[in-house]
Amino acid sequence: MALGRRELLLGAAGVALVGGSVTLAACNPAGGGTGTSPDDMILGEANAPATLIEYASATCPHCAEFHHEVWDQLKANYIDTGKLRYIFREYPTPPEAVAVAGFQLARCGGASPEQYMNRVGEIFRQQRDIFASGTMEGIRGKFVEIGGAAGLSEEQVMQCITDQSGADRVRRVVEASRPFNVTGTPTLILNGTKIEDPRAVTYEGLSQIIDAALAQHS
């Protein structure tokens, strides 16, 4: 894209993140520890026999592909059936300001975890269109459009994506990820162990890995 980093700043959230001292990861298929925090988005039973943490970025095409290929079946077959507790953690990749704005849009209006994941899914689905204009105005316009489809007003969307708390929250997540050595997104942590198996990028491969963990638990 022709956009420079300065052109991608979407208000205070973008300014704070880009100006901070946190080193952010590149977007590659590939940490707070295993305990949860209010910054996490969590689906599934608290006492599920397995816990899967995903570090993902709203601007990462690998994350969008993973969501498209894996999410629906993972949710239906593992999360909704009580086999898996799923934790989504926001880990922005370049352009970081746009990633933070996307996370803020997904959370806007006090979204529940289900609403949040639906909005993240829509951001992933429209990821190419979000960047298609090559301008900050175009990106904001797509976020307003996505928010409108979710019942949010333009004013709500703009307030959310420029809220300073978004950058602060994401910085906490990035800082807390250090025990897992997150070097790219998506990064998956199953029962406290980083998944290094390349099969995990497909539903078939990930389901085999989860099933093996569940078998050890039984």
C-alpha positions as CSV (number, residue, x, y, z in Angstrom):
1,M,0.0,0.0,0.0
2,A,1.0,3.6,-0.5
3,L,0.0,4.6,2.9
4,G,2.7,5.8,5.3
5,R,2.5,5.1,9.0
6,R,1.6,8.7,9.9
7,E,-1.3,8.6,7.4
8,L,-2.7,5.6,9.1
9,L,-3.1,7.1,12.6
10,L,-6.7,6.9,13.5
11,G,-6.9,9.3,16.4
12,A,-5.5,8.9,19.9
13,A,-5.4,5.1,19.9
14,G,-3.2,5.1,16.9
15,V,-1.0,7.9,18.1
16,A,-0.5,6.2,21.5
17,L,0.4,2.8,20.1
18,V,2.7,3.9,17.4
19,G,4.4,6.3,19.7
20,G,4.9,3.7,22.5
21,S,7.9,1.7,23.3
22,V,6.4,-1.7,22.7
23,T,7.9,-3.8,19.9
24,L,5.2,-5.3,17.8
25,A,5.3,-8.5,15.8
26,A,5.2,-9.0,12.1
27,C,2.3,-10.8,10.5
28,N,3.4,-14.4,10.1
29,P,1.6,-17.7,10.8
30,A,3.2,-18.9,13.9
31,G,1.3,-14.6,25.7
32,G,-0.2,-12.9,29.7
33,G,0.2,-16.3,30.7
34,T,-2.5,-18.9,30.9
35,G,-4.5,-16.9,33.5
36,T,-7.2,-14.7,32.1
37,S,-7.6,-10.9,32.4
38,P,-10.4,-8.4,31.7
39,D,-8.6,-7.6,28.5
40,D,-9.4,-11.1,27.1
41,M,-12.4,-12.1,25.1
42,I,-13.5,-15.5,26.2
43,L,-15.9,-18.1,24.8
44,G,-16.7,-21.5,26.2
45,E,-17.1,-23.2,29.6
46,A,-14.8,-22.1,32.3
47,N,-14.3,-25.8,33.3
48,A,-13.7,-27.0,29.8
49,P,-11.0,-29.8,29.6
50,A,-8.8,-27.8,27.2
51,T,-8.1,-24.1,26.8
52,L,-7.0,-22.5,23.5
53,I,-5.5,-19.0,23.4
54,E,-5.3,-17.2,20.1
55,Y,-3.1,-14.1,19.6
56,A,-4.4,-12.4,16.5
57,S,-4.4,-9.1,14.6
58,A,-7.2,-7.4,12.8
59,T,-4.8,-6.4,10.0
60,C,-3.1,-9.8,9.6
61,P,-4.1,-11.7,6.4
62,H,-2.9,-15.0,7.9
63,C,-5.3,-14.4,10.8
64,A,-8.1,-13.6,8.3
65,E,-7.4,-16.8,6.4
66,F,-7.2,-18.9,9.6
67,H,-10.6,-17.4,10.8
68,H,-12.2,-18.2,7.4
69,E,-10.9,-21.7,7.3
70,V,-11.1,-22.8,10.9
71,W,-13.3,-20.6,13.1
72,D,-16.8,-21.9,12.3
73,Q,-16.0,-25.5,12.8
74,L,-13.8,-24.9,15.8
75,K,-16.6,-23.0,17.5
76,A,-19.3,-25.5,16.6
77,N,-17.4,-28.7,17.4
78,Y,-15.3,-27.7,20.4
79,I,-16.3,-24.4,22.0
80,D,-20.1,-24.8,21.8
81,T,-19.9,-28.4,22.9
82,G,-18.0,-27.6,26.1
83,K,-14.7,-29.3,25.1
84,L,-12.7,-26.1,24.7
85,R,-12.4,-22.7,26.4
86,Y,-11.3,-20.2,23.8
87,I,-9.5,-16.9,24.6
88,F,-8.9,-14.2,22.0
89,R,-6.0,-11.8,22.7
90,E,-5.4,-8.7,20.6
91,Y,-1.9,-8.5,19.2
92,P,-1.6,-5.8,16.6
93,T,0.5,-6.1,13.5
94,P,1.3,-3.4,10.9
95,P,-0.4,-1.0,10.4
96,E,-0.8,-1.1,14.1
97,A,-3.1,1.9,14.4
98,V,-5.6,0.2,12.0
99,A,-5.4,-3.0,14.0
100,V,-6.2,-1.2,17.3
101,A,-9.0,0.7,15.6
102,G,-10.4,-2.7,14.4
103,F,-10.2,-4.1,17.9
104,Q,-12.0,-1.0,19.3
105,L,-14.7,-1.3,16.7
106,A,-15.2,-5.0,17.7
107,R,-15.6,-4.0,21.3
108,C,-17.7,-0.9,20.7
109,G,-20.8,-0.4,22.8
110,G,-19.9,-3.0,25.4
111,A,-20.0,-6.0,22.9
112,S,-20.3,-9.4,24.4
113,P,-17.6,-12.0,23.4
114,E,-20.0,-13.5,20.9
115,Q,-20.7,-10.0,19.4
116,Y,-17.0,-9.2,19.5
117,M,-16.0,-12.4,17.6
118,N,-18.8,-11.8,15.0
119,R,-17.4,-8.3,14.4
120,V,-13.8,-9.5,14.2
121,G,-15.0,-12.1,11.7
122,E,-16.6,-9.3,9.6
123,I,-13.4,-7.3,9.8
124,F,-11.4,-10.3,8.6
125,R,-13.9,-10.9,5.8
126,Q,-13.6,-7.3,4.6
127,Q,-9.9,-6.9,5.3
128,R,-8.9,-6.3,1.7
129,D,-11.7,-3.9,1.2
130,I,-10.7,-1.9,4.3
131,F,-7.3,-1.2,2.7
132,A,-8.5,-0.9,-0.9
133,S,-8.9,2.9,-0.9
134,G,-5.3,3.4,0.3
135,T,-6.4,6.4,2.4
136,M,-7.2,7.0,6.1
137,E,-10.6,8.4,5.1
138,G,-11.4,5.2,3.2
139,I,-10.3,3.0,6.1
140,R,-12.5,5.0,8.5
141,G,-15.4,4.8,6.1
142,K,-15.2,1.0,6.0
143,F,-15.1,0.8,9.8
144,V,-18.2,3.1,10.0
145,E,-19.9,0.8,7.4
146,I,-19.0,-2.3,9.3
147,G,-20.1,-0.7,12.6
148,G,-23.4,0.4,11.0
149,A,-24.2,-3.1,10.0
150,A,-23.7,-4.1,13.6
151,G,-26.2,-1.4,14.8
152,L,-23.6,1.2,15.7
153,S,-23.9,4.9,14.8
154,E,-21.0,6.7,13.0
155,E,-20.5,8.8,16.2
156,Q,-20.2,5.6,18.3
157,V,-17.7,4.1,15.9
158,M,-15.5,7.2,15.8
159,Q,-15.6,7.5,19.6
160,C,-14.5,3.9,19.9
161,I,-11.7,3.9,17.4
162,T,-10.2,7.0,18.9
163,D,-10.5,6.0,22.5
164,Q,-7.1,6.1,24.2
165,S,-8.0,3.0,26.3
166,G,-7.6,0.8,23.2
167,A,-3.9,1.4,22.8
168,D,-3.4,1.0,26.6
169,R,-5.2,-2.3,26.6
170,V,-3.3,-3.7,23.6
171,R,0.0,-2.6,25.0
172,R,-0.8,-4.6,28.2
173,V,-1.6,-7.7,26.1
174,V,1.6,-7.4,24.1
175,E,3.7,-6.9,27.2
176,A,2.0,-9.9,29.0
177,S,2.6,-12.2,26.0
178,R,6.4,-12.4,26.6
179,P,6.2,-15.8,28.3
180,F,5.0,-17.3,25.1
181,N,7.5,-15.6,22.8
182,V,4.8,-14.5,20.3
183,T,6.7,-13.6,17.1
184,G,3.8,-13.4,14.7
185,T,0.0,-13.9,14.3
186,P,-1.9,-16.0,14.6
187,T,-0.1,-17.7,17.5
188,L,-2.0,-20.5,19.3
189,I,-1.4,-21.6,22.9
190,L,-3.1,-24.9,23.9
191,N,-3.2,-25.7,27.6
192,G,-0.3,-23.3,28.3
193,T,2.0,-24.6,25.5
194,K,2.6,-22.8,22.3
195,I,1.6,-24.8,19.3
196,E,4.5,-25.1,16.9
197,D,2.9,-27.8,14.7
198,P,2.3,-26.3,11.2
199,R,-0.9,-28.5,10.9
200,A,-2.6,-26.1,13.3
201,V,-3.3,-23.6,10.5
202,T,-6.0,-26.0,9.1
203,Y,-9.1,-27.2,10.9
204,E,-8.2,-30.8,10.3
205,G,-4.7,-30.4,11.8
206,L,-5.9,-28.3,14.7
207,S,-8.7,-30.7,15.6
208,Q,-6.2,-33.5,15.7
209,I,-3.9,-31.5,18.0
210,I,-6.9,-30.6,20.3
211,D,-8.2,-34.2,20.3
212,A,-4.8,-35.5,21.4
213,A,-4.8,-33.0,24.3
214,L,-8.4,-34.0,25.2
215,A,-7.4,-37.7,25.2
216,Q,-4.6,-36.9,27.7
217,H,-7.1,-35.2,29.9
218,S,-9.6,-38.0,30.0
